[in-house]
Amino acid sequence: MPLNETMRRNQEHRAHRAGWLRAAVLGVNDGLVSTASLMVGVSAAMQSDSVILTTGLAGIAAGALSMAVGEYVSVRSQVDIEESDRALEEDQHATNPEGEFLELVQIYMARGLTEDLAKQVAEQMHAHNAIETHLRDELGQFEHTMARPLQASVASALSFTSGGLIPFLGFYLPIISSNSIRITAVTIVGLAIAGFISAKTAGTNLLKGTARVVGGGMIGMIITGAIGAFAHSAGL
Ligand SMILES: [Zn+2]
């Protein structure tokens, strides 16, 4: 197979999408389910339209901000780990280059190369870029999987908001008069679309991926709706 063809085929792999896809899927699902659950919970407690809508908006704002901050903090700590790994590696290369060379030879031998070939590869890799080689082959750091806190934070906030807007806007649809049933129905449609898109992007089984997202979301709404109804009947 020609090299170009091989490279094109390799680009079909999905691993490089893992970071932002995970954040975006999580955000949309979270926005959909938590906003819908809040609105269903409040409407099950027989609150007025304006209370339900205010709850929805406040839920979207609170959720988007908390997702953004949470994602930033968690990804930022991943960056800290990557940076301190790099500093440690640079330090070891400065103080013990021989040991680092042998370490790389060991790694390649453990992956199946003969000692001779492992030494040749290690020599050439060290001549090319020793630090990058160690970060990749020893610590598993790749350029395309590097943690990007700001990107992850913005992606989470935006995806939470777009998920949350579905039940919120669904409230205005002129279908089904019961508020809680209408919000639930619109949300299930939204969950199905979100689940389908994420399964498609991730390249996983469409039916399973969609069912997982819809099922998980429905459980959330049912529980919150039940709590709202209970709170109302208990006279809270
Ligand atoms: Zn090393």
py3Dmol code that shows the C-alpha trace and the ligand (Angstrom):
import py3Dmol

protein = """\
ATOM      1  CA  MET A   1       0.000   0.000   0.000  1.00  0.00           C
ATOM      2  CA  PRO A   2       1.457   3.444  -0.884  1.00  0.00           C
ATOM      3  CA  LEU A   3       2.417   5.644   2.062  1.00  0.00           C
ATOM      4  CA  ASN A   4      -0.145   8.337   1.219  1.00  0.00           C
ATOM      5  CA  GLU A   5      -2.961   5.822   1.211  1.00  0.00           C
ATOM      6  CA  THR A   6      -1.776   4.427   4.523  1.00  0.00           C
ATOM      7  CA  MET A   7      -1.703   7.892   6.058  1.00  0.00           C
ATOM      8  CA  ARG A   8      -5.172   8.716   4.761  1.00  0.00           C
ATOM      9  CA  ARG A   9      -6.567   5.524   6.269  1.00  0.00           C
ATOM     10  CA  ASN A  10      -4.927   6.277   9.583  1.00  0.00           C
ATOM     11  CA  GLN A  11      -6.707   9.619   9.718  1.00  0.00           C
ATOM     12  CA  GLU A  12      -9.990   7.754   9.995  1.00  0.00           C
ATOM     13  CA  HIS A  13      -9.095   6.794  13.547  1.00  0.00           C
ATOM     14  CA  ARG A  14     -11.172   8.577  16.167  1.00  0.00           C
ATOM     15  CA  ALA A  15      -8.773   8.814  19.105  1.00  0.00           C
ATOM     16  CA  HIS A  16      -7.803  12.408  18.300  1.00  0.00           C
ATOM     17  CA  ARG A  17     -11.450  13.372  18.749  1.00  0.00           C
ATOM     18  CA  ALA A  18     -11.597  11.872  22.223  1.00  0.00           C
ATOM     19  CA  GLY A  19     -10.939  15.008  24.276  1.00  0.00           C
ATOM     20  CA  TRP A  20     -13.347  17.530  22.832  1.00  0.00           C
ATOM     21  CA  LEU A  21     -15.907  14.890  21.875  1.00  0.00           C
ATOM     22  CA  ARG A  22     -16.115  13.601  25.418  1.00  0.00           C
ATOM     23  CA  ALA A  23     -16.524  17.150  26.743  1.00  0.00           C
ATOM     24  CA  ALA A  24     -19.117  18.086  24.117  1.00  0.00           C
ATOM     25  CA  VAL A  25     -21.213  14.918  24.515  1.00  0.00           C
ATOM     26  CA  LEU A  26     -21.114  15.253  28.271  1.00  0.00           C
ATOM     27  CA  GLY A  27     -22.109  18.913  28.022  1.00  0.00           C
ATOM     28  CA  VAL A  28     -25.088  18.420  25.685  1.00  0.00           C
ATOM     29  CA  ASN A  29     -26.422  15.451  27.676  1.00  0.00           C
ATOM     30  CA  ASP A  30     -25.886  17.223  30.940  1.00  0.00           C
ATOM     31  CA  GLY A  31     -27.584  20.391  29.692  1.00  0.00           C
ATOM     32  CA  LEU A  32     -30.548  18.472  28.310  1.00  0.00           C
ATOM     33  CA  VAL A  33     -31.093  16.223  31.293  1.00  0.00           C
ATOM     34  CA  SER A  34     -30.443  18.661  34.115  1.00  0.00           C
ATOM     35  CA  THR A  35     -32.454  21.519  32.579  1.00  0.00           C
ATOM     36  CA  ALA A  36     -35.322  19.202  31.643  1.00  0.00           C
ATOM     37  CA  SER A  37     -35.226  17.518  35.046  1.00  0.00           C
ATOM     38  CA  LEU A  38     -35.359  20.878  36.827  1.00  0.00           C
ATOM     39  CA  MET A  39     -38.272  22.047  34.683  1.00  0.00           C
ATOM     40  CA  VAL A  40     -40.128  18.724  35.008  1.00  0.00           C
ATOM     41  CA  GLY A  41     -39.521  18.696  38.764  1.00  0.00           C
ATOM     42  CA  VAL A  42     -40.888  22.214  39.178  1.00  0.00           C
ATOM     43  CA  SER A  43     -43.861  21.596  36.870  1.00  0.00           C
ATOM     44  CA  ALA A  44     -44.654  18.352  38.728  1.00  0.00           C
ATOM     45  CA  ALA A  45     -44.899  20.559  41.807  1.00  0.00           C
ATOM     46  CA  MET A  46     -47.630  22.448  39.922  1.00  0.00           C
ATOM     47  CA  GLN A  47     -45.725  25.689  39.608  1.00  0.00           C
ATOM     48  CA  SER A  48     -46.684  28.450  37.173  1.00  0.00           C
ATOM     49  CA  ASP A  49     -45.231  28.765  33.665  1.00  0.00           C
ATOM     50  CA  SER A  50     -43.082  31.704  34.691  1.00  0.00           C
ATOM     51  CA  VAL A  51     -41.549  29.776  37.603  1.00  0.00           C
ATOM     52  CA  ILE A  52     -40.843  26.793  35.303  1.00  0.00           C
ATOM     53  CA  LEU A  53     -39.176  29.023  32.690  1.00  0.00           C
ATOM     54  CA  THR A  54     -37.146  30.963  35.261  1.00  0.00           C
ATOM     55  CA  THR A  55     -35.969  27.663  36.719  1.00  0.00           C
ATOM     56  CA  GLY A  56     -34.960  26.481  33.250  1.00  0.00           C
ATOM     57  CA  LEU A  57     -32.944  29.639  32.498  1.00  0.00           C
ATOM     58  CA  ALA A  58     -31.278  29.691  35.903  1.00  0.00           C
ATOM     59  CA  GLY A  59     -30.460  26.001  35.496  1.00  0.00           C
ATOM     60  CA  ILE A  60     -28.833  26.598  32.104  1.00  0.00           C
ATOM     61  CA  ALA A  61     -26.737  29.499  33.427  1.00  0.00           C
ATOM     62  CA  ALA A  62     -25.668  27.686  36.578  1.00  0.00           C
ATOM     63  CA  GLY A  63     -24.888  24.459  34.756  1.00  0.00           C
ATOM     64  CA  ALA A  64     -22.923  26.079  31.921  1.00  0.00           C
ATOM     65  CA  LEU A  65     -20.774  28.056  34.355  1.00  0.00           C
ATOM     66  CA  SER A  66     -20.160  25.135  36.645  1.00  0.00           C
ATOM     67  CA  MET A  67     -19.269  22.891  33.679  1.00  0.00           C
ATOM     68  CA  ALA A  68     -16.849  25.527  32.370  1.00  0.00           C
ATOM     69  CA  VAL A  69     -15.091  25.933  35.707  1.00  0.00           C
ATOM     70  CA  GLY A  70     -15.070  22.226  36.507  1.00  0.00           C
ATOM     71  CA  GLU A  71     -13.714  21.270  33.106  1.00  0.00           C
ATOM     72  CA  TYR A  72     -11.066  23.988  33.232  1.00  0.00           C
ATOM     73  CA  VAL A  73      -9.815  22.927  36.664  1.00  0.00           C
ATOM     74  CA  SER A  74      -9.741  19.238  35.802  1.00  0.00           C
ATOM     75  CA  VAL A  75      -8.023  19.639  32.418  1.00  0.00           C
ATOM     76  CA  ARG A  76      -5.646  22.235  33.829  1.00  0.00           C
ATOM     77  CA  SER A  77      -4.449  19.735  36.424  1.00  0.00           C
ATOM     78  CA  GLN A  78      -3.827  17.295  33.570  1.00  0.00           C
ATOM     79  CA  VAL A  79      -1.641  19.980  31.949  1.00  0.00           C
ATOM     80  CA  ASP A  80       0.256  20.399  35.224  1.00  0.00           C
ATOM     81  CA  ILE A  81       0.992  16.670  35.237  1.00  0.00           C
ATOM     82  CA  GLU A  82       2.154  16.745  31.614  1.00  0.00           C
ATOM     83  CA  GLU A  83       4.370  19.752  32.275  1.00  0.00           C
ATOM     84  CA  SER A  84       5.990  18.290  35.362  1.00  0.00           C
ATOM     85  CA  ASP A  85       6.558  15.010  33.484  1.00  0.00           C
ATOM     86  CA  ARG A  86       8.341  16.965  30.764  1.00  0.00           C
ATOM     87  CA  ALA A  87      10.464  18.880  33.292  1.00  0.00           C
ATOM     88  CA  LEU A  88      11.402  15.642  35.048  1.00  0.00           C
ATOM     89  CA  GLU A  89      12.285  14.030  31.734  1.00  0.00           C
ATOM     90  CA  GLU A  90      14.477  16.990  30.686  1.00  0.00           C
ATOM     91  CA  ASP A  91      16.218  16.865  34.044  1.00  0.00           C
ATOM     92  CA  GLN A  92      16.914  13.132  33.704  1.00  0.00           C
ATOM     93  CA  HIS A  93      18.276  13.599  30.189  1.00  0.00           C
ATOM     94  CA  ALA A  94      20.621  16.316  31.424  1.00  0.00           C
ATOM     95  CA  THR A  95      21.920  14.320  34.396  1.00  0.00           C
ATOM     96  CA  ASN A  96      21.763  10.727  33.153  1.00  0.00           C
ATOM     97  CA  PRO A  97      21.691  10.500  29.342  1.00  0.00           C
ATOM     98  CA  GLU A  98      23.135   6.972  29.367  1.00  0.00           C
ATOM     99  CA  GLY A  99      20.416   5.706  31.707  1.00  0.00           C
ATOM    100  CA  GLU A 100      17.740   7.363  29.556  1.00  0.00           C
ATOM    101  CA  PHE A 101      19.144   5.687  26.454  1.00  0.00           C
ATOM    102  CA  LEU A 102      19.047   2.256  28.113  1.00  0.00           C
ATOM    103  CA  GLU A 103      15.550   2.947  29.355  1.00  0.00           C
ATOM    104  CA  LEU A 104      14.382   3.582  25.795  1.00  0.00           C
ATOM    105  CA  VAL A 105      16.136   0.428  24.565  1.00  0.00           C
ATOM    106  CA  GLN A 106      14.278  -1.540  27.267  1.00  0.00           C
ATOM    107  CA  ILE A 107      10.970  -0.027  26.192  1.00  0.00           C
ATOM    108  CA  TYR A 108      11.492  -1.011  22.551  1.00  0.00           C
ATOM    109  CA  MET A 109      12.635  -4.518  23.534  1.00  0.00           C
ATOM    110  CA  ALA A 110       9.528  -4.921  25.685  1.00  0.00           C
ATOM    111  CA  ARG A 111       7.522  -4.020  22.584  1.00  0.00           C
ATOM    112  CA  GLY A 112       9.102  -6.836  20.640  1.00  0.00           C
ATOM    113  CA  LEU A 113      12.284  -5.513  19.016  1.00  0.00           C
ATOM    114  CA  THR A 114      15.574  -7.410  19.272  1.00  0.00           C
ATOM    115  CA  GLU A 115      18.264  -5.761  21.392  1.00  0.00           C
ATOM    116  CA  ASP A 116      20.285  -4.722  18.334  1.00  0.00           C
ATOM    117  CA  LEU A 117      17.332  -3.197  16.555  1.00  0.00           C
ATOM    118  CA  ALA A 118      16.089  -1.555  19.764  1.00  0.00           C
ATOM    119  CA  LYS A 119      19.502   0.102  20.175  1.00  0.00           C
ATOM    120  CA  GLN A 120      19.496   1.307  16.574  1.00  0.00           C
ATOM    121  CA  VAL A 121      16.004   2.748  16.913  1.00  0.00           C
ATOM    122  CA  ALA A 122      16.825   4.365  20.252  1.00  0.00           C
ATOM    123  CA  GLU A 123      19.988   5.913  18.804  1.00  0.00           C
ATOM    124  CA  GLN A 124      18.152   7.409  15.869  1.00  0.00           C
ATOM    125  CA  MET A 125      15.266   8.621  18.019  1.00  0.00           C
ATOM    126  CA  HIS A 126      17.670  10.244  20.472  1.00  0.00           C
ATOM    127  CA  ALA A 127      19.497  11.930  17.600  1.00  0.00           C
ATOM    128  CA  HIS A 128      16.168  13.162  16.249  1.00  0.00           C
ATOM    129  CA  ASN A 129      14.458  14.419  19.423  1.00  0.00           C
ATOM    130  CA  ALA A 130      15.197  12.602  22.663  1.00  0.00           C
ATOM    131  CA  ILE A 131      12.690  14.407  24.919  1.00  0.00           C
ATOM    132  CA  GLU A 132       9.733  14.077  22.531  1.00  0.00           C
ATOM    133  CA  THR A 133      10.538  10.409  22.036  1.00  0.00           C
ATOM    134  CA  HIS A 134      10.540   9.731  25.762  1.00  0.00           C
ATOM    135  CA  LEU A 135       7.351  11.721  26.343  1.00  0.00           C
ATOM    136  CA  ARG A 136       5.653   9.667  23.638  1.00  0.00           C
ATOM    137  CA  ASP A 137       7.124   6.167  23.995  1.00  0.00           C
ATOM    138  CA  GLU A 138       7.737   6.200  27.741  1.00  0.00           C
ATOM    139  CA  LEU A 139       4.881   8.363  29.071  1.00  0.00           C
ATOM    140  CA  GLY A 140       2.289   8.083  26.303  1.00  0.00           C
ATOM    141  CA  GLN A 141       1.990  11.824  25.631  1.00  0.00           C
ATOM    142  CA  PHE A 142       0.898  12.620  22.093  1.00  0.00           C
ATOM    143  CA  GLU A 143       0.447  15.981  20.445  1.00  0.00           C
ATOM    144  CA  HIS A 144      -3.180  15.203  19.535  1.00  0.00           C
ATOM    145  CA  THR A 145      -4.145  13.989  23.021  1.00  0.00           C
ATOM    146  CA  MET A 146      -2.560  16.944  24.847  1.00  0.00           C
ATOM    147  CA  ALA A 147      -4.849  18.546  27.420  1.00  0.00           C
ATOM    148  CA  ARG A 148      -6.271  21.932  26.373  1.00  0.00           C
ATOM    149  CA  PRO A 149      -8.094  23.505  29.349  1.00  0.00           C
ATOM    150  CA  LEU A 150      -9.559  26.610  27.686  1.00  0.00           C
ATOM    151  CA  GLN A 151     -10.842  24.669  24.685  1.00  0.00           C
ATOM    152  CA  ALA A 152     -12.395  22.030  26.948  1.00  0.00           C
ATOM    153  CA  SER A 153     -13.926  24.675  29.202  1.00  0.00           C
ATOM    154  CA  VAL A 154     -15.555  26.644  26.357  1.00  0.00           C
ATOM    155  CA  ALA A 155     -16.733  23.444  24.647  1.00  0.00           C
ATOM    156  CA  SER A 156     -18.406  22.271  27.869  1.00  0.00           C
ATOM    157  CA  ALA A 157     -20.176  25.572  28.538  1.00  0.00           C
ATOM    158  CA  LEU A 158     -21.414  25.905  24.945  1.00  0.00           C
ATOM    159  CA  SER A 159     -22.556  22.310  24.694  1.00  0.00           C
ATOM    160  CA  PHE A 160     -24.325  22.478  28.073  1.00  0.00           C
ATOM    161  CA  THR A 161     -26.134  25.625  26.926  1.00  0.00           C
ATOM    162  CA  SER A 162     -27.188  24.116  23.590  1.00  0.00           C
ATOM    163  CA  GLY A 163     -28.430  20.998  25.393  1.00  0.00           C
ATOM    164  CA  GLY A 164     -30.303  23.070  27.970  1.00  0.00           C
ATOM    165  CA  LEU A 165     -31.998  25.240  25.343  1.00  0.00           C
ATOM    166  CA  ILE A 166     -33.796  22.192  23.887  1.00  0.00           C
ATOM    167  CA  PRO A 167     -36.221  21.579  26.792  1.00  0.00           C
ATOM    168  CA  PHE A 168     -36.379  25.327  27.459  1.00  0.00           C
ATOM    169  CA  LEU A 169     -37.503  26.174  23.908  1.00  0.00           C
ATOM    170  CA  GLY A 170     -39.544  22.969  23.791  1.00  0.00           C
ATOM    171  CA  PHE A 171     -41.688  24.516  26.517  1.00  0.00           C
ATOM    172  CA  TYR A 172     -43.074  26.929  23.887  1.00  0.00           C
ATOM    173  CA  LEU A 173     -43.999  24.249  21.342  1.00  0.00           C
ATOM    174  CA  PRO A 174     -47.756  24.142  20.768  1.00  0.00           C
ATOM    175  CA  ILE A 175     -47.993  20.378  21.364  1.00  0.00           C
ATOM    176  CA  ILE A 176     -49.317  18.478  24.400  1.00  0.00           C
ATOM    177  CA  SER A 177     -50.887  20.708  27.052  1.00  0.00           C
ATOM    178  CA  SER A 178     -49.275  19.119  30.127  1.00  0.00           C
ATOM    179  CA  ASN A 179     -46.031  21.000  30.852  1.00  0.00           C
ATOM    180  CA  SER A 180     -44.140  18.056  32.300  1.00  0.00           C
ATOM    181  CA  ILE A 181     -45.131  15.641  29.511  1.00  0.00           C
ATOM    182  CA  ARG A 182     -44.283  18.205  26.817  1.00  0.00           C
ATOM    183  CA  ILE A 183     -40.849  18.983  28.316  1.00  0.00           C
ATOM    184  CA  THR A 184     -40.150  15.251  28.697  1.00  0.00           C
ATOM    185  CA  ALA A 185     -41.181  14.493  25.101  1.00  0.00           C
ATOM    186  CA  VAL A 186     -39.070  17.290  23.616  1.00  0.00           C
ATOM    187  CA  THR A 187     -36.126  16.226  25.768  1.00  0.00           C
ATOM    188  CA  ILE A 188     -36.369  12.587  24.651  1.00  0.00           C
ATOM    189  CA  VAL A 189     -36.260  13.742  21.026  1.00  0.00           C
ATOM    190  CA  GLY A 190     -33.256  15.938  21.877  1.00  0.00           C
ATOM    191  CA  LEU A 191     -31.508  13.068  23.694  1.00  0.00           C
ATOM    192  CA  ALA A 192     -32.088  10.761  20.736  1.00  0.00           C
ATOM    193  CA  ILE A 193     -30.562  13.311  18.332  1.00  0.00           C
ATOM    194  CA  ALA A 194     -27.614  13.999  20.655  1.00  0.00           C
ATOM    195  CA  GLY A 195     -27.039  10.275  21.228  1.00  0.00           C
ATOM    196  CA  PHE A 196     -27.215   9.562  17.504  1.00  0.00           C
ATOM    197  CA  ILE A 197     -24.761  12.346  16.617  1.00  0.00           C
ATOM    198  CA  SER A 198     -22.283  11.323  19.315  1.00  0.00           C
ATOM    199  CA  ALA A 199     -22.445   7.643  18.329  1.00  0.00           C
ATOM    200  CA  LYS A 200     -21.948   8.630  14.690  1.00  0.00           C
ATOM    201  CA  THR A 201     -18.974  10.882  15.502  1.00  0.00           C
ATOM    202  CA  ALA A 202     -17.398   8.306  17.787  1.00  0.00           C
ATOM    203  CA  GLY A 203     -17.989   5.571  15.212  1.00  0.00           C
ATOM    204  CA  THR A 204     -19.791   3.296  17.678  1.00  0.00           C
ATOM    205  CA  ASN A 205     -22.989   1.286  17.253  1.00  0.00           C
ATOM    206  CA  LEU A 206     -25.745   3.812  16.467  1.00  0.00           C
ATOM    207  CA  LEU A 207     -28.616   2.005  18.163  1.00  0.00           C
ATOM    208  CA  LYS A 208     -26.704   1.186  21.336  1.00  0.00           C
ATOM    209  CA  GLY A 209     -25.167   4.658  21.587  1.00  0.00           C
ATOM    210  CA  THR A 210     -28.527   6.368  21.120  1.00  0.00           C
ATOM    211  CA  ALA A 211     -30.354   4.044  23.517  1.00  0.00           C
ATOM    212  CA  ARG A 212     -27.731   4.604  26.205  1.00  0.00           C
ATOM    213  CA  VAL A 213     -28.105   8.381  26.059  1.00  0.00           C
ATOM    214  CA  VAL A 214     -31.931   8.323  25.905  1.00  0.00           C
ATOM    215  CA  GLY A 215     -32.236   5.742  28.693  1.00  0.00           C
ATOM    216  CA  GLY A 216     -29.861   7.547  31.033  1.00  0.00           C
ATOM    217  CA  GLY A 217     -31.612  10.870  30.470  1.00  0.00           C
ATOM    218  CA  MET A 218     -35.063   9.417  31.052  1.00  0.00           C
ATOM    219  CA  ILE A 219     -34.019   7.932  34.380  1.00  0.00           C
ATOM    220  CA  GLY A 220     -32.822  11.394  35.454  1.00  0.00           C
ATOM    221  CA  MET A 221     -36.091  13.057  34.474  1.00  0.00           C
ATOM    222  CA  ILE A 222     -38.278  10.374  36.062  1.00  0.00           C
ATOM    223  CA  ILE A 223     -36.461  10.629  39.395  1.00  0.00           C
ATOM    224  CA  THR A 224     -36.538  14.443  39.451  1.00  0.00           C
ATOM    225  CA  GLY A 225     -40.188  14.488  38.369  1.00  0.00           C
ATOM    226  CA  ALA A 226     -41.034  12.076  41.182  1.00  0.00           C
ATOM    227  CA  ILE A 227     -39.191  14.241  43.712  1.00  0.00           C
ATOM    228  CA  GLY A 228     -41.058  17.333  42.476  1.00  0.00           C
ATOM    229  CA  ALA A 229     -44.406  15.554  42.713  1.00  0.00           C
ATOM    230  CA  PHE A 230     -43.522  14.243  46.171  1.00  0.00           C
ATOM    231  CA  ALA A 231     -42.442  17.703  47.362  1.00  0.00           C
ATOM    232  CA  HIS A 232     -45.727  19.123  46.124  1.00  0.00           C
ATOM    233  CA  SER A 233     -47.907  16.453  47.751  1.00  0.00           C
ATOM    234  CA  ALA A 234     -45.900  16.736  50.988  1.00  0.00           C
ATOM    235  CA  GLY A 235     -46.767  20.443  50.977  1.00  0.00           C
ATOM    236  CA  LEU A 236     -43.141  21.676  50.899  1.00  0.00           C
TER     237      LEU A 236
END
"""
ligand_1 = """\
1
ZN
Zn 12.901 8.819 29.963
"""
view = py3Dmol.view(width=600, height=400)
view.addModel(protein, "pdb")
view.setStyle({"model": 0}, {"cartoon": {"style": "trace"}})
view.addModel(ligand_1, "xyz")
view.setStyle({"model": 1}, {"stick": {}})
view.zoomTo()
view.show()
